[in-house]
Amino acid sequence: MKRFLSTLATATLFVGLLPPVASAMDCYVDPVHQYSGSGTIKSAVFMRSEACVSGTMILKTLSAGTSVSVVGYTDGWYEVTSGGKRGWIGQQFLETSAYDTGVTYSSYAEYRSHTPAELASPNPTPSTSSETVYTGTIGPRDLIKLACTSTAKSDDPCKAVYYIGGDGKRHAFPNSEAFFSWYTGFDNVRVVTAQQLGQYMLGANITFRPGKLMVKFTTDPKTYAVARGGVLRWVKTEELARMYYGTLWNQQIRDIADTFYANYTFGADISVADEYDPAVEMAGAVTFD
């Protein structure tokens, strides 16, 4: 029952600790400009793996007053480096005197194909990948990831795994729990270069597999069943949860960070048992799309 309950005070505390999130109406539309210079973070902000909110990884949080180097700009986003990390922040969070170097890339994909080798800091130190790059054809429903260097840490962007959808875009798994709701291991993940990865625009994040587990958000007391299409349906009682997932139902709940709230939509509440069937939902969602 505890998983179904929360206090307003706790929810308020968590919300108050979250930094503002940058947003952009359209991602990957404008050309990308190479920048040079420095700047200072005006208020706490997430550094993201790409110049977009949807489908991106949060690399770290930059606190107010942090000094950063500015290396790129597009669509209302600056690409910055700080503390060994390189990522994107909304322009409204940065006070900067950085300038456009005059080098412009016609598309975000072209820019990414030159990162990090040509766009890294001066005289970058070459590194050797510890993974073998896949040389075959990449197609819909394939899993891909960047080749990691031998020194890559657990939070390095190269650890992110993407699903190639029928829409020709790459869809990120927000975390390992979302990944393992669909797959049992990483054997079928193809390792690709930055240039190959840059050929695929980012699509929506991968949501938890329907029927596999229940989920809840950090600041939302409700527990939800997952339906096809990333639709969440509130399981209104503990009795229903036990009917669907057995006596250990409370071990079949996964927390979703509030950052990924927009990845889901909400459907009708579940009040009686025959309004939802985990097995039917799983059978109807063999793949994400």
Sequence and secondary structure as in RCSB ss.txt:
>XXXX:A:sequence
MKRFLSTLATATLFVGLLPPVASAMDCYVDPVHQYSGSGTIKSAVFMRSEACVSGTMILKTLSAGTSVSVVGYTD
GWYEVTSGGKRGWIGQQFLETSAYDTGVTYSSYAEYRSHTPAELASPNPTPSTSSETVYTGTIGPRDLIKLACTS
TAKSDDPCKAVYYIGGDGKRHAFPNSEAFFSWYTGFDNVRVVTAQQLGQYMLGANITFRPGKLMVKFTTDPKTYA
VARGGVLRWVKTEELARMYYGTLWNQQIRDIADTFYANYTFGADISVADEYDPAVEMAGAVTFD
>XXXX:A:secstr
 GGG   HHHHHHHHHHS      SSSS S EEEEE EEEESS EEEESSSSSTT  EEEEE TT EEEEEEEET
TEEEEEETTEEEEEEGGGEEE  EEEEEEESSHHHHHHTTTTTTSSSS     BSS    S   TT EEEE  BT
T  TTSGGG  EEE TTS EEE SSHHHHHTT S STTEEEE HHHHTTS B       TTT EEEETT    EE
EETTTEEEEB  HHHHHHHH TTGGGSEEEE GGGGGG EE   B SGGG  HHHHHHT SS  
